[in-house]
Amino acid sequence: MLIETIVDNVQEISTQFARDRHDRQHRRHLEPADFEHLRDAGYLLTSLPVEYGGTWQGIQRSTREVAETLRVLARGDSSVALVASMHPAVLGTPSWLTIPHAPEPFAEAWEAQRRWVFETASEGAWWGTISSEPGSGGDLLRTRAAARPVDASPSYRITGQKHFGSGTGITSYIITTAVPEGESEPDWFFIDMRGVPWDGSAGMTLVGAWDGHGMIATQSHGMRFDDVPATRAAWPGYSDKERAKPRGLGVCLFAAVVVGIVDVALETARAQLERRRESLSAYEQVEWTRAEMEGWLILQAYEGVLRAVEDHAGQGTLMGKTAIAELAETMMSRLCRVLGGGTYARHSPFGFWLQDVRALGFLRPPWSLAFEGMFKTLGQDVPPLSTEAERHEPITARAAD
């Protein structure tokens, strides 16, 4: 299936979602049928390498395609789009999607694990994550969950408390972090969630059902693990992989979801405001103009984020994602002021969109880690963005270095 066909299919699904926007924005749960429709539309193929029957051709070439697909989907349902964004972001986190070959002595095991992971995805499995822990500030190096080895590697048992498991109940597999027994740093593990009860009888206990102000239907539940079976990433060493892997896939995809919300919010606001353009007060005219300006800046930042990935400029992805988070919140606030008090009513979509875009600042990396990361790179040389012609050269030629 071609990527153009997949985008068209997702566009049709998003349009159907938008017709039911009022009910969807009031939901506190996910509908499995929505994800079955996305699977049938070919969405899972966008993060499946071509050698496994998908459309993924590497982070530089394919990130934009996946991001634009999610941007389209977010126009119809932001919660579904955010959960859908976790699937490719997660496949790229332990580096299955972004690094085809591991160094020795891990090469053979890494290849076998990648093959198995992609086979699950090709069969329709959704992947998600539940890595953050209370009190960690989102810093995975502060993980306190413990992983106890059992039998032969890579089998472990994990104990600890986690939160923000977006898509819990929809995902077949989740990745998480834990500190292996006898080691000092955390590493990546994954857990088979299929058929696992949440009452503690199998070691997994629901300790906090998601009740977020934004993205309210993502089922980002908190869980307690007590000796839960898990499998370690076949290329161990969290810090080594962090240094090695290309940057920016996850932040691009999360940003794309918010850009999709901005698209539809501005479009909807324009339709309402044009009808009373002549009666707008001076303040309303200024706020509307500034909202449009911020919307334009969001699009420039989004393009910058995508091009940063395409050009190996990791600093640019974090800078752009954080800028989009701030601009989207202020832009939505301005639109709500101009449109009036009705935006605070539950029959209006704008109050929901305002809370949804605020979520971007809390997505990995959250505010504190984001600014800490940007501060560390201040003054460093940033690779210049490529020209339009250079970005359409064969990827192998541009990635030779």
N, C-alpha and C positions, 0 to 999 in steps of 0.2 A: 504494500500500500504506500503510495507516495505521500510525502509530508503535506502537499497542497490538498490532497483529498482528506487527510486527517483534520487539517485546520477547517476545511469546509464542513466536515461532520460535526466538529466541536462547536462551530459557529451556529449550526442548526440547533444543537442541544442548548446552547446558551440562550438563544432566542426563545426557545420553549420555556426555559427557566425564568426568563425575564417577564413572561406573561403571568407568571405566578409569584411575582416578586413580593407582594404583600404577605402572603402566607409563608414564604420561605424566610423572610426576615424575622418572622416571629417564632420560627422553629428553635427548639433547643436540642435537636438531635439530627443525625445524618440518616438519609434514606439509602439503604444498600442498592436500590434500583438505579439511583443516580450514577453510581460507580460502575454498575453493569452496563449502562448506556455508554459511558465514557470508554470502557474497555471495548465494547462492540464498535465504537467509533474509531478505534485504533490508537487512542491516546497513549496506551502503555508502550506502543511501538516507538514513540518518540524518544524514549530513554532506553531502548534496546539496541545494542550495536548491530550494524548491518550484517555482520557474520552470523548473527543469531536470528536474522529475519526482521530486524527493526530498521529505523531510519537514522540512528545515532552514528555520527561520523567523527566524533571527537569534540572536546569541549570548545575549541575555537570555532569550529564550523557549525555545531548544532545547538549551542546554548541559545542563540537568538531564536531559532525555530521553536524550541520548547517554551521559551519565555513568551513569545508572541501567541502561542496556543493558549497559555494560561491567562494572558491578558484578555483574550477573547472570552474565555470561560468566566472570568471574574465579572464581566459586564452582566452576566445573568445571575450568578450566585457566588458571592465572595467566599463563603465558608467552604463550599465544595471545592472552589478553586484553590484555596489555601491548603486543604488536605491533599488535593491532587498534586500540588507543587512539592509536597514532602517526598513523594515517590522518587522522582529523579534526583532530588537533593540528597536523599538518603543513599541511593545507589552510588552517588559520587562521594559520600563522606568517608567511608573506609577506603575509598579510592577504587572500588570495583569498576566504576564507569569511567574514571579519569586516568587511571594508570593500568594499561594492559599487562605489563610485565613487572614482576617483583624481582629484586636481586636474589642471588643465591644466599642461603640455602632454601629460600622460600618459594622459588619460581614454580616448581611443580605443584605444590599445594595451593598456591595462589591461583594458578590457572584452573585447577580443578574446582576451587571454590567459586571463582567467577563464573565458570560454566554452569555450576549448579544454581547460583543466584539468578542468572539470566534465564535459565530454564524455568524457574518458578514464575518469573515475571512474564515470560512468553505464554505460560499456561493460565495467566490471569491473576496472579497474586499481587496484592498491593503491599508495598513496603512503607513503613513509617518509623518514627523515632520517639523515644522517651528517655532523654539523656540528662536533662537539667535536674538539679537537686535543690531542695529548700536550703537557703543560706549560702549557696555557692555563688550567687550573683551571675549565674549563667556561665561561669568559668569552669570548663570541663576538667581542667587540671586540679580543681578543688573537689573532684569526685571523692566521696567517701564510701560508696557502695563497694562491697568486697566480692571477689570472685574466687571460689574454692575449686581447685582442679579435681576431677573425678575420672577414674579409669584412665584412658589415654587422651592426650591432647588431640583435638582442641575442645574437649567437653569440660564444662565448668558448671558450678552452681552459684548464682548471684543472690546476695542479700543486701538490701538497702531500700531507701525511699526515693521515689522519682516523681516529677510532675511535668505537665505539659506534653502528654502523649497524644498529640494531634491525630485524629482519625481512629482513636481506640474503638475497637468493635468493628471497624471496616478493614483495618490492616491485617494481613495474614502473618507478616513478620515485622519485627521492630528491631532497630539497633539501639544500643545503649552503651554506657561506659561503666567500668568498674576497675578496681585495682586488683590485679591478680595476686594471689597469695605469694609472699616472698619477694614482691617487687614494690617499687616506690611510686610509679606513675600509672595512671589509668590506661586502659586500652579499649578497643572496640569489640563488642560482642553482639550477637543477634539471637533473638528468641522467637520460637514458633508460637504464635498466638492463637492458632486455629483450635477452636473448641475448648480453650482454657477458661474455666469459670473464674469469676472475680470475687468470690466469697472467701478466699483464703484456703480452700480445701486442696488446691494444687499449688499453693505457695504464692499466689498472686491475689492481692486484696485491693479493692477500690477504696481509696481513702479520701478522695476529693473529686466529685463529679464536676465537670467544667461548668462554670457559671460566669464566664467572662463578660465584660461590658461590650466588647467587640468580638467579631468572629464567633458569635454565640453558638452556632451550630457545628462546631468543629470537633466536639467530644474530646477536648484536650484534657483528659482526665489525669488525676494523680494516682499513682499506684505504689503499693508496698510489696517488695519482693522478699520472700523468705525461702532461700534455697531453691530458686527457680532455675530449671535447666537452661543452659545457654551454650552457644558455640563461639569460640574466639575467632577473630579475623585471622586468616591464614598467613598474613604478613604482619607479625606482631611489631609493636613499637609505635605508640600513638605519636610521640614527638617526631620520630623519623619521618613518618608519613606526612605529618603536618608540614615539614620542611620541603618534602619532595613534591607534593601534589599541586597541580595548577589551582589558582585561586578563583573564587567568585561565582561558582555555579549556583550555590544556594541563595546567596544574596540577590543575584539577578532574578531568580525565579520568584522569590518573595516580593521583590520590588515590582515585578511584572503584574502580580495580583493587584497591588495597590494602584498601579497605573491604570489597570482596567476599571477599577472603581472610579478613579478620577475622570476617566473618559466619559462614563455614563452619567456621573454626577454633573459634570459641566454641560453635557448635552441636554440633560433634563432641566437644569437651571435656566439655560438659555431659552428653551421653549416657553418656560413660565415667565421669565423676565421680559422677553420681547413683547409680550402682550400688554405690558404696562410701562414700556420704556419711557414714554413721554411724561409719566407721572412720578418717576423716581426722584427722590430728594438728592441733593448734592452728595450727602454722605453715602447713600445707596449707590449712586453712580461711581463714586470713588472706590467703594468696596468691591463692586462688581468688576471694575477695571483691574483692580489689584488681584482679584481672584483669577481673572483671565491671564494676567501676567505670571502669576505663580503656576498656573496650569501649563503655560508655555515653558517655564523653567523646569518643571517636572519632566516634561518630554525631553528637554535637552539633557538633563541629568540621567534619564533612563537610557538615552542613546549613548551617553558617555560610559555608563556602566557596561553596556553590551560590548562596546568597542574596547573597553579596558580588558575584558576577558579575551576578546579576539586578538589583542595585542600583548598579552602577558603582563599587563600593567595592574597587578593585584591591588595596589594602593587605590586606584581609581574606582574599583568596585565598592569598597567600603565607604569611601567618601561619597560616591553617588547615591548609594542606598540610604545613608544617613541623611543626606540632603533631601531626598525624596520623602523620607519619613517626616521631616520638619515642615517642608513645603506643603505636603498633602494635608497635614493637620491644620495649618493656618488657612489654606485655601478653602477647605471645607467649612471652617469656622466663619469665614467671610461670606460664603454663600448662604449659610444659615442666617446670618445677620440681615442680609439683604432680603431673603425670602420671608423672614419674619417668624413670629412665635409659633406658627403652625408647624415649623420643622421639628419642634419638640414633641409634637403629637405622634402617637404610634401609627397613625395612618400615613405619615410622611416617610419616605425612604431616607431623607437626608440625615436625620439623627442617627440612624443605623450606619449609614456610610461614614459619618464622622467618627464613630467609635471604631469602625472597621479599619480605617486608614491609620488610626492611632496604634493599632496592633503592630505595624511594621517596625516601630522603634523598639519593641520588646522582643522581636524575633532575632534569632541568632545572626550576628552578635547583638545583645541588648545594649542600651545606651552607654552604660559605663565602659563595657569592654570595647564598644565601637570607638568611643572617643580616645580611650587609652591606646588602641591600636593605631588610630590616625596620628596621635601625638608622637608615637614612636617613629613614624615614617616622615615626620616633618623635616624638610631640608634634604631629603634623599632625592636623587635623580629619578624622575618618572619617565619611562619610555614614551616618546612622542606617539600620538595616535596615528595609525596608518591612514593613507589616502583611500578613497573609495576604490580605486583601481587595485591597490595592493591588497585590500580585503577580499577581493574576488580572485586572487591568484590561487593556484592549487595549494592546499593546506600543507602538503609535504614540503613544498619549496620554501614556505614561510617559516616552518617549524624546524628547519634543518639544524638550527643551533641548539 
